[in-house]
Amino acid sequence: MSAEPLLAPVLADAPWLISGGTARVLQLLNADGEEARVVGGAVRNALLGLVPGDIDIATTARPEEVIRRAKAAGIKGVPTGIDHGTVTLVIDSHPYEVTTLREDTETFGRKAKVAFGRDWVKDAQRRDFTMNGLSVDAKGVVYDYVGGIADAKARRVRFIGDPDQRIAEDYLRILRFFRIHAAFGAGEPDRDGYLACIRGRAGLASLSAERVRMETLKLLVASGAAAAALAMAEGGLLQTLAGGVVYTGPLATMIAIERELGLAAGSTRRLAALTVAVTEDAKRVAARLRLSNAETKALDSMGHRWWRLATKDDANARRLLYRLGAERYHDRVLLGWARSGGDVASTRWHALAELPQRWTAPKFPLKAADFIARGLPEGPALGHVLTLAEDAWLAADFPLEEAALAAIADQAAARINRDERT
């Protein structure tokens, strides 16, 4: 690996580099013998013609000097990771992470001792993948010390240096390998990297659930998620992460359904397709990945008797939509569709999925006053009669005519009175 950089002035006209907050940070730090460059994913994305995303900046200036310069320029500086050289500068409410050049002196999985330095080559060589080891200066000159330009153009995700060593330094890199490949790679994963991930898979147990959750959900919404998940499953990696059986076929079908319907990628929907067959699976996965309450409830709802959807007629589907609400109904239908093994172009599943667009559930029109007028006292019986009446209203397919509503109310009130007498 040559210490001489491959220079390519390919980003000279990048608007995010020559104006705005990024340009201001670079100007602030490129003075008095110090140098700063944009590093990592933003450079990779720009070379691939993609939106740069988060802007990370590396500098030869030490953290305390970064903070001093920011304060003098009226820029808010937050010491978010100062022990590892990272200061976040906030410009126009937008954060820019600035990290002093460094090299690892000792590594302990997710933890490492670092030494600050001024060597751009060593800083690049300590990163994970070649396409993430690029840097670009304020003039748009891209510096490549690790072969990242060629790999980026070939859509090849390759570890920098020895893959086993890179993984031992940080086992999260196993997940990042598949996630970055799913988002930016092409073809099969790099074989050396893939085999190293399999060899290092025991280290996944040392990772926090929160970090695993973050990488997993990012992976699932990437364009190559289905192929990456299959490769992980074949390598014995995915089962460990999910804590049980995984279903790569339904995941691929869910992705195809989303594309068929023109939907944005849904990380929770795709996670359900990959891991949830019954509600017990939802609880296991939620605990394994420490999902949020909202994510846990969504998985549980999708896993609840989704198999019944295949036989539901329109009236039953309308009742389910009323009970669940549009979002929960839609997600459960999509999981049932993905697990049905049916045709992605199925007209029946299309009709079920598009029901919320064609029909809006009315509000239950009967009120407590309707039953008080029929002689029922306030109290527990009033709540019971409302439930009975609502069930009867749903069974009658949401009638709104006065005569039909009066009949439903009369029957529910009569039943309560009859029950109380017995």
Beta strands, then each sheet from edge to edge (+ up, - down):
strand 1: 6-8
strand 2: 36-39
strand 3: 56-59
strand 4: 76-81
strand 5: 86-91
strand 6: 94-100
strand 7: 102-108
strand 8: 111-116
strand 9: 135-136
strand 10: 142-144
sheet 1: 1+ 10- 9+ 2- 3+ 6+ 5- 4+
sheet 2: 7+ 8-
end
